[in-house]
Structure formats: C-alpha cells, structure tokens
C-alpha cells in the first residue's frame, strides 16, 4: 500500500504504512469493543489479520497480543473477588498455564499446511462453543454436581487450556463452567477467575509465540492500541446495547466463515 511510513518495529523487514496502521487500529477498536460487549472478537479479528496479508499461523499468534488489552480490561473490576481467593488460585493458574504453553508450543512446531487445513474446523468449533456454551455449561454443572471429581475437572481445564493456547476462540464460557464446577458458585467470583485464567495463559502464549517468531509485531502493536480503546469504549456502551443481537451476529459470521474456509480448503 502507498502512503507515508511510520516509525515502527519491523517484522521480517516490513514496516507498516499509514493506511495499514489505520486499518489495524480500526479493526482493533471494533474487536475490543465487541469483546467487551458480547465476546467472540477472535472470530472477527483473526480472519481480518489474514485478509490484511498475514500468514494464518502468524495471524493467530498476533491476534493473541492484539486482543490482550480487551481480555485483561475486566481484571481491575474484580480485585475484591480475586483478593479473597488466596491459595485457590495458584493450582488453577499452574494447570491452565501448562496447558496453554503446550498448546502454543504445538502451534509453533505445527506444519503450516496442517494449520491451514484445521482453520475451518477451529472456526466452526469456536462458533459452536460461543453459540451453545451456556447450555453446555449448565449440562456440565448438572453432571458434575452429582459426581464431582476435582481430578477430572482439573484434567478438563488442562485439555481446554491446550485448545486455548493453540487457537482459543470461544473458550471463555468453558472456563467459566470449569470454575463453577470447582465450587465457585457465585457468578462474579467465577467470572473473576475466568478472566484471570484467560489473561494469564494469553500472556504465556504470547511469550511462546514471541520466542517462536510467530508474532508480527507492527500489526500486533497497531491492533493492540485499537483494542485497548475499543475495550474501554465497549465497557461503557455495554449497558446501552443488547448483547444478544451482537452475539447472534457473531454466531452468523462464524458460520459463514466456516463455510467459506471449508470451501477454500477442500475445494
């Protein structure tokens, strides 16, 4: 693209021009606001990064850093809940962190062609999680309420954290269910733990991706700035917009993306 270049970190010798930067910031604002209001922004920002020219694996890794501000934005509001959890947090952080790092390492060593083949399945799985996560959470809570096993629940946390480190879209509702299965029945406490786990393993995944050379730093920083603005604005708008309508739009978009990527991959 033409335009004045801006001083920025380069990725493989590339420097963003003003049009690319403005586009990435705009996508970040939209994604950050969407995350704050309805969740599921990865289903929008990940394909946007590919449309803007990043290879799929790089787009996935870059997306983690780009959306970090919107993922972490809720933590200050839950200081009280988190402060009262004490020794309950380290085991959860350790299990989810190990799973996320394993998932991220699997992405780093994955064959790029294999990841491209998995994209439609990952998008479809993330869309299903996003669409039916609440029902799945209720079913899991009902089942585990009868036969509660901390070992099985921690195993589920580990497995889903691997998915979180590898791709991660749609995972939030499952993390919320797992925390409630562990006995944190108060929604705000469970939600605070969910946000902390998601933020912590996102940071660990970013470290793995950074060491593995997968992050496109100029694109990540531009979109990260936008997602911070969007996350703040979305938090203020959340009470004025019906999130159910936005969730429906995310689900429809995810299904359309799934069809498109299945057609492209297996044509």
C-alpha positions as CSV (number, residue, x, y, z in Angstrom):
1,X,0.0,0.0,0.0
2,X,1.2,3.5,-0.6
3,X,1.5,6.2,2.0
4,X,3.9,7.6,4.4
5,X,5.7,5.1,6.5
6,X,5.6,5.5,10.3
7,X,8.4,4.5,12.7
8,X,7.6,1.0,13.9
9,X,9.1,-2.3,14.7
10,X,9.5,-4.3,11.6
11,X,8.6,-7.9,11.1
12,X,10.8,-9.7,8.5
13,X,11.8,-6.3,7.2
14,X,8.3,-5.0,6.7
15,X,7.2,-1.6,8.0
16,X,3.5,-0.6,8.1
17,X,2.3,2.4,6.2
18,X,-0.3,4.8,7.4
19,X,-3.2,3.1,5.7
20,X,-2.3,-0.3,7.1
21,X,-1.8,1.1,10.5
22,X,-5.2,2.9,10.5
23,X,-6.9,-0.2,9.3
24,X,-5.3,-2.3,12.0
25,X,-6.2,0.2,14.7
26,X,-9.7,0.4,13.4
27,X,-10.1,-3.4,13.4
28,X,-8.6,-3.4,17.0
29,X,-11.1,-0.8,18.2
30,X,-14.0,-2.8,16.7
31,X,-12.7,-6.1,18.1
32,X,-12.0,-4.7,21.5
33,X,-15.5,-3.1,21.8
34,X,-17.1,-6.3,20.6
35,X,-15.2,-8.4,23.2
36,X,-16.3,-6.0,25.9
37,X,-20.0,-6.1,24.9
38,X,-20.6,-9.6,23.6
39,X,-17.3,-11.6,23.4
40,X,-16.1,-13.6,20.5
41,X,-13.9,-11.0,18.8
42,X,-11.3,-13.5,17.7
43,X,-13.9,-14.8,15.1
44,X,-13.6,-11.3,13.6
45,X,-10.0,-10.2,14.2
46,X,-8.2,-13.5,13.2
47,X,-9.6,-13.6,9.7
48,X,-9.1,-9.8,9.4
49,X,-5.4,-10.2,10.0
50,X,-5.3,-12.9,7.3
51,X,-7.1,-10.6,4.9
52,X,-4.5,-7.9,5.7
53,X,-1.8,-10.3,4.5
54,X,-0.5,-12.2,7.5
55,X,0.0,-16.0,7.1
56,X,-2.6,-18.0,9.1
57,X,-0.3,-19.1,11.9
58,X,1.2,-15.6,12.3
59,X,-2.3,-14.1,12.2
60,X,-3.3,-16.5,15.0
61,X,-0.3,-15.7,17.2
62,X,-0.5,-11.9,16.5
63,X,-4.2,-11.9,17.4
64,X,-3.3,-13.1,21.0
65,X,-1.2,-10.0,21.6
66,X,-3.6,-7.7,19.8
67,X,-6.6,-8.6,22.0
68,X,-4.7,-8.8,25.3
69,X,-5.9,-5.3,26.5
70,X,-9.6,-6.2,26.0
71,X,-9.1,-9.5,27.7
72,X,-7.4,-8.0,30.7
73,X,-9.6,-5.0,31.0
74,X,-12.0,-6.7,33.4
75,X,-9.4,-7.6,36.0
76,X,-9.3,-4.3,37.9
77,X,-13.1,-4.5,38.5
78,X,-12.6,-7.9,40.2
79,X,-9.8,-7.0,42.6
80,X,-12.0,-7.7,45.6
81,X,-13.1,-11.2,44.4
82,X,-9.6,-12.2,43.5
83,X,-8.1,-10.9,46.7
84,X,-10.3,-13.2,48.7
85,X,-9.4,-16.4,46.9
86,X,-5.9,-16.8,48.3
87,X,-4.5,-20.4,47.9
88,X,-7.2,-21.4,45.4
89,X,-5.7,-19.5,42.5
90,X,-2.1,-21.0,42.1
91,X,-3.2,-24.5,41.2
92,X,-5.7,-23.2,38.6
93,X,-3.1,-20.8,37.2
94,X,-0.5,-23.6,37.1
95,X,-2.7,-26.2,35.3
96,X,-4.1,-23.7,32.8
97,X,-0.7,-22.1,32.2
98,X,0.9,-25.5,31.4
99,X,-1.9,-26.4,29.1
100,X,-1.8,-23.1,27.3
101,X,2.0,-23.2,26.9
102,X,1.7,-26.8,25.5
103,X,-1.0,-25.7,23.0
104,X,1.1,-22.7,21.9
105,X,4.2,-24.8,21.5
106,X,2.2,-27.2,19.3
107,X,1.2,-24.3,17.1
108,X,4.8,-23.1,16.9
109,X,6.0,-26.6,15.7
110,X,2.9,-27.3,13.6
111,X,3.2,-27.7,9.8
112,X,1.7,-24.5,8.4
113,X,-0.3,-26.6,5.8
114,X,-1.8,-28.6,8.6
115,X,-2.9,-25.5,10.5
116,X,-4.5,-24.1,7.3
117,X,-6.5,-27.4,7.0
118,X,-7.6,-27.1,10.6
119,X,-8.8,-23.4,10.3
120,X,-12.3,-24.2,9.2
121,X,-12.7,-26.8,11.9
122,X,-11.3,-24.5,14.6
123,X,-13.6,-21.6,13.5
124,X,-16.6,-24.0,13.5
125,X,-15.7,-25.4,16.9
126,X,-15.2,-21.9,18.3
127,X,-18.6,-20.8,16.9
128,X,-20.3,-23.8,18.4
129,X,-18.7,-23.1,21.8
130,X,-19.8,-19.5,21.5
131,X,-23.4,-20.4,20.5
132,X,-24.1,-23.2,22.9
133,X,-21.6,-22.5,25.6
134,X,-24.2,-21.6,28.2
135,X,-26.2,-24.7,27.6
136,X,-23.1,-26.8,27.7
137,X,-22.1,-25.1,30.9
138,X,-25.5,-25.9,32.5
139,X,-25.2,-29.6,31.5
140,X,-21.7,-29.9,32.8
141,X,-22.6,-28.3,36.1
142,X,-25.6,-30.6,36.4
143,X,-23.5,-33.7,35.7
144,X,-20.5,-32.7,37.9
145,X,-22.9,-31.6,40.6
146,X,-23.8,-35.2,41.0
147,X,-20.3,-36.8,40.6
148,X,-17.9,-34.0,41.4
149,X,-14.3,-35.0,40.9
150,X,-11.6,-32.4,41.2
151,X,-9.1,-34.5,39.3
152,X,-11.5,-34.8,36.3
153,X,-12.3,-31.1,36.4
154,X,-8.6,-30.1,36.5
155,X,-8.0,-32.5,33.6
156,X,-10.7,-30.7,31.7
157,X,-9.1,-27.4,32.5
158,X,-5.8,-28.7,31.2
159,X,-7.3,-30.0,27.9
160,X,-9.3,-26.9,27.2
161,X,-6.3,-24.7,28.0
162,X,-4.3,-26.6,25.3
163,X,-7.0,-25.6,22.9
164,X,-6.8,-22.1,24.3
165,X,-3.1,-21.9,23.7
166,X,-3.5,-23.3,20.2
167,X,-6.4,-21.2,19.0
168,X,-8.6,-20.2,21.9
169,X,-11.7,-18.6,20.3
170,X,-14.9,-19.3,22.2
171,X,-13.1,-20.6,25.3
172,X,-14.4,-18.1,27.9
173,X,-17.7,-19.8,28.6
174,X,-16.0,-23.2,29.1
175,X,-13.5,-21.6,31.6
176,X,-16.5,-20.1,33.4
177,X,-18.2,-23.5,33.6
178,X,-15.0,-25.2,34.9
179,X,-14.6,-22.6,37.7
180,X,-18.2,-23.1,38.8
181,X,-17.7,-26.9,38.8
182,X,-14.8,-26.4,41.2
183,X,-17.3,-24.9,43.7
184,X,-17.1,-21.2,43.0
185,X,-20.9,-20.9,42.7
186,X,-21.0,-17.1,42.9
187,X,-21.1,-15.8,39.3
188,X,-18.9,-12.8,40.0
189,X,-16.2,-14.9,41.7
190,X,-16.3,-17.5,38.9
191,X,-16.1,-14.7,36.3
192,X,-13.1,-13.1,38.0
193,X,-11.3,-16.4,37.9
194,X,-12.2,-16.9,34.3
195,X,-10.8,-13.5,33.3
196,X,-7.6,-14.1,35.3
197,X,-7.0,-17.5,33.7
198,X,-7.7,-16.2,30.2
199,X,-5.4,-13.3,30.8
200,X,-2.6,-15.3,32.3
201,X,-2.5,-18.0,29.7
202,X,-2.8,-15.4,26.9
203,X,0.4,-13.8,28.3
204,X,2.1,-17.2,28.5
205,X,1.1,-18.0,24.9
206,X,2.4,-14.6,23.7
207,X,5.8,-15.5,25.3
208,X,5.9,-18.8,23.5
209,X,4.8,-17.3,20.2
210,X,7.3,-14.5,20.6
211,X,10.2,-16.9,21.2
212,X,8.9,-19.0,18.2
213,X,9.0,-16.0,16.0
214,X,5.3,-16.1,15.1
215,X,4.2,-12.6,16.1
216,X,4.0,-9.8,13.6
217,X,5.0,-7.0,16.0
218,X,3.9,-3.9,13.9
219,X,0.5,-5.4,13.2
220,X,0.1,-6.6,16.8
221,X,1.0,-3.2,18.3
222,X,-1.3,-1.3,16.0
223,X,-4.2,-3.6,16.7
224,X,-3.4,-3.7,20.4
225,X,-3.7,0.1,20.6
226,X,-7.1,-0.1,19.0
227,X,-8.3,-3.0,21.1
228,X,-7.4,-1.0,24.3
229,X,-9.5,1.9,23.1
230,X,-12.3,-0.4,21.9
231,X,-12.4,-2.4,25.1
232,X,-12.7,0.8,27.2
233,X,-15.4,2.2,24.9
234,X,-17.2,-1.1,24.8
235,X,-17.3,-1.4,28.5
236,X,-19.1,2.0,28.7
237,X,-21.5,1.0,25.9
238,X,-22.3,-2.4,27.2
239,X,-25.3,-1.3,29.2
240,X,-26.8,0.5,26.3
241,X,-26.6,-2.2,23.6
242,X,-28.5,-5.5,23.5
243,X,-25.6,-8.1,23.6
244,X,-28.0,-10.9,22.4
245,X,-28.2,-9.2,19.0
246,X,-24.5,-8.9,18.8
247,X,-24.0,-12.5,19.8
248,X,-26.3,-13.6,17.1
249,X,-24.3,-11.6,14.6
250,X,-21.0,-13.2,15.8
251,X,-22.6,-16.7,15.5
252,X,-23.8,-16.0,12.0
253,X,-20.5,-14.5,11.0
254,X,-18.7,-17.6,12.4
255,X,-20.9,-20.0,10.5
256,X,-20.4,-18.0,7.3
257,X,-16.6,-18.0,7.9
258,X,-16.7,-21.8,8.5
259,X,-18.4,-22.4,5.2
260,X,-16.0,-20.1,3.3
261,X,-12.9,-21.7,4.8
262,X,-14.2,-25.3,4.3
263,X,-14.9,-24.4,0.6
264,X,-11.4,-22.8,0.2
265,X,-9.6,-25.6,2.0
266,X,-11.3,-28.6,0.5
267,X,-12.3,-27.4,-3.0
